[in-house]
Amino acid sequence: MQMETFALFCDLARTRSLTLTARHFHLTPATVLRRIKSLEKALGVELLVRPPKRPRLTPDGRVSRPYCRKVAKTIRQLGPTVEREHELAANEFELAVCFSIGFHQLPASLRRFQAAHPAASIAVQYAAPARVHELVSDNAVQLGLTIYPQHWPGLVVVPTRNEPLMFVCHPQHPFAARPAVQLRELQGQPFIAHKPAPHPAQLESMPSNLLHLFEPRREFREVEMVLRMVEIGEGVALLPRVVVREKVAQGTVVAVPLAGGHYVQPQAILHRESRPLTPLMKEFIEFLKSPE
């Protein structure tokens, strides 16, 4: 039985005309009668007497009419409500983001994205990279944005960008005035490591025969602590350009490009393979893949 049948019965009780009711609902009189019969069967009562000309309500029909009117009204109200809920669901999602992207890159990106999508509502959770993977895998969030993505069963990894790694040092460091530095020149430097994933994740793009040059003096999971150590002259670091640009602009650290290779920090969006993406999520992913 179709939900519209309650409204159809109420209209027929008002007009007492199969022709008028059929015309109002863009149906044939035979279809109207078939719908009324289905309602009678569902309710277990006879609602209409069907004389040759004008149908009239039975006693059970008169009792049922006000209740059917309330049901019809509720259904009319429910349609727009469901539609609004669908619109809201299509315009919102939850995003888990690792701390380094969340604090240094995402705020400006979100402002630009939401300026182009005013109705969008993105709830953001901040977590370590491993936790971002867990939140997406457990269906706690729809999307995850992280560095050094891992391939977990059931997760789709969509690369978004490779952020260049920079040699970051105090302004008075001997290499601070250099236009670029070679990896081999960094042997023996007092490295402060950012450890967002198993060491040496931030050096995955470097030749394995050079990894011994980067044994860290100290390691921190928070990139802000790494930057602070460099600011006070306690060591040097290899960090993505987007993370250090504010400190470079303030003049508290210097970022020198690495010569002789393509050394980057990979970033990616994660989502569950079994969970369909809304158009808004797809647009967000494409937005993150585009250059700033």
C-alpha positions, -999 to +999 in steps of 0.1 A: +000+000+000+013+034-010+014+062+017-004+085-007-035+063-003-044+079+030-046+113+013-065+097-016-091+083+007-096+116+025-100+134-008-126+108-020-145+111+012-146+149+006-155+150-031-175+117-032-164+116-068-141+090-083-136+112-113-126+143-094-103+124-070-087+106-099-081+138-117-066+155-086-041+126-081-034+121-118-048+086-117-076+066-134-108+059-114-100+022-115-066+029-099-083+050-072-107+021-064-078-004-063-059+019-039-089+022-016-093-016-016-057-020-005-063+005+024-094-014+034-075-046+034-047-031+055-071-017+081-094-047+080-126-026+075-148-014+047-145+023+043-168+031+013-201+020+000-198+020-038-233+026-053-235+031-091-229+069-089-214+085-058-195+066-031-202+073+005-186+065+038-195+035+058-197+039+096-161+025+098-152+049+071-165+079+091-145+067+122-114+062+102-115+094+082-100+118+109-072+093+116-064+090+079-064+128+077-038+130+105-017+103+088-019+121+054-009+153+071+021+137+088+032+122+056+031+156+039+052+170+066+076+141+066+086+145+030+102+179+033+118+169+066+134+138+051+145+159+021+161+184+044+179+156+063+192+142+030+204+177+021+222+181+055+237+146+052+249+154+017+266+186+029+284+173+060+310+148+069+335+140+096+372+143+090+401+129+111+433+147+104+468+142+118+482+170+140+508+184+116+484+189+087+455+199+110+475+227+127+496+240+098+478+233+066+442+224+070+428+257+085+436+278+054+425+249+031+392+246+050+385+284+047+390+283+009+369+251+005+340+264+026+341+298+009+333+278-023+308+256-005+290+277+021+265+250+030+293+225+038+297+214+074+329+195+082+335+182+117+372+178+123+390+155+148+427+157+154+448+126+160+481+109+154+485+093+120+480+058+133+448+069+151+436+086+119+438+052+102+419+036+131+391+061+131+384+056+094+388+018+096+363+017+125+337+039+106+340+066+133+346+092+105+341+092+068+374+106+058+410+107+072+438+131+061+472+120+072+509+119+064+528+087+055+496+068+048+496+030+054+477+005+034+452-012+057+427-038+047+394-022+036+409+013+034+414+032+001+444+056+000+440+086-022+473+105-025+467+142-023+501+159-023+538+154-017+551+182+005+588+191-001+611+183+029+634+212+039+665+213+060+654+235+090+680+252+111+686+282+134+692+315+116+729+315+128+736+279+116+764+277+090+740+264+063+713+291+069+726+313+041+730+284+016+706+283-014+705+245-010+723+216+008+732+181-003+723+152+019+759+141+023+768+175+038+745+168+067+765+140+083+770+146+120+743+173+123+724+172+156+690+161+142+658+166+161+633+141+146+596+144+141+583+109+147+547+106+134+552+070+123+579+043+127+613+058+122+625+068+097+592+074+079+601+110+070+632+097+053+614+070+031+622+089+000+659+091+007+685+066-005+689+038+020+727+042+020+723+077+033+699+070+062+728+065+087+735+102+084+702+111+102+704+093+135+684+117+156+697+133+188+661+136+201+626+126+188+592+142+194+558+132+182+547+168+182+561+188+153+558+220+174+584+206+199+608+199+170+604+234+158+610+248+193+642+228+196+654+243+163+644+278+174+665+277+205+695+262+186+693+227+201+695+210+167+683+209+131+654+190+114+640+178+082+604+190+080+578+197+053+577+232+039+541+238+048+549+232+085+578+256+088+566+285+066+551+305+095+583+302+116+604+311+085+582+342+080+588+352+116+625+348+111+630+323+140+641+294+117+655+291+082+644+264+057+669+254+031+659+232+001+675+198-002+694+193-035+701+162-055+667+145-052+630+146-047+625+144-009+589+147+002+564+140+029+535+121+013+499+131+023+467+112+015+430+109+021+417+077+036+382+063+033+366+029+037+363+009+005+328-002+014+315+033+022+303+054-007+315+089-010+291+118-013+296+144-041+308+168-014+335+144-002+346+138-037+349+175-043+369+179-011+393+152-021+398+168-055+403+202-038+431+187-016+448+173-046+449+206-064+479+230-058+473+259-034 
